Amino acid sequence: MREKVVGYIRVSTYGQMKDGYSLTYQLEEIEQYCERNGYELLHVYEDKGISGATVDEEGLSIEREGLQEMLADLKQNEVKRIIVLNT
């Protein structure tokens, strides 16, 4: 049985997308990584154009919808890993 994983991709600036770190590039790299390592990729969550500066540390919240959706889904699925191209 293959290990279940999810992916997470994001770009925070137009420059990142333009300089070859696009969502498409990240998705392709994560898919290839999972294929090489025998992981079952259940879903890839994404956030477009949202800077890390939108974190509310006092409220312990973050305004990245894709990240929030992923965290909520992790509680319901048997996911063993989250695959991220580059932190």
N, C-alpha and C positions, 0 to 999 in steps of 0.2 A: 504494500500500500504506500502510495506516495505521500510525502509530507505536505500538508495544506499550508499555503502562504498567501499573503496579499501584498500588493505593491502600493507605493505612494510616490507620486511625482508632483513637482511644483516648480514654478518659476515666479520670481517676485518682480522682475523688471523686463522691459522690452529688450534691453541689452543682452540679458541671458538668453532669450529666445533667438536673437539675431546672431549671437556668437557661437551657435552650435550646441547649446544646452537646452534645446527646445523640449516641449512635452513629448513630441513624437520620438525624438532621440532617446529620451529617458525610458519611454515605454518599450521601445525596441530592445534596448540594453537589458532591461529587467526581464522581458520575455525570453531573450536568449540565455540569460543567466539561469533562469528557472529551468529551461529546457536542458542545459548542460548539467545541471545538478539534480535533475529528476524531481523537481518540486511541482506540485499541482497549484498553479496560479489561479486563485478563485476570482479575484477582482483587483483592479488597479484604481485607486482613489486619486483625485487630482485637485490641485488648487492653482488657479491662473492669476498671475499678476498681483499677488497679495504679499506685501512686505512683512517680514518678521517683526517689524516695529509696531504692529497692531496687537501685540500681546498685552492683556490686562493682568499684570502680576498681582494686584491687590484682589481682584475678583477671581483670580485663578482661572481665567478663561482665555481663549484664543479665538480669533475671528476667522479661522480657516475652516470653511464648511466641509471640504473633503476630509480634512484631518478629524474633525468632529464626527463625521459620519463613520469613518473607519473605526474610531475608538468605540463608538456605540455598537457597531457590528461585531467587534472583537468579543464582546460579552456573550454573543449568541452563537458564534462559530468556533470550530475547533482549529483555530489558526495557530500554527507553531512559530511562525516568523513573519516579520514585516520586511519586505525587500525595498530598499531605497538606494538609488544609484550613487548619490553622494550627499553627505550631510553638510 
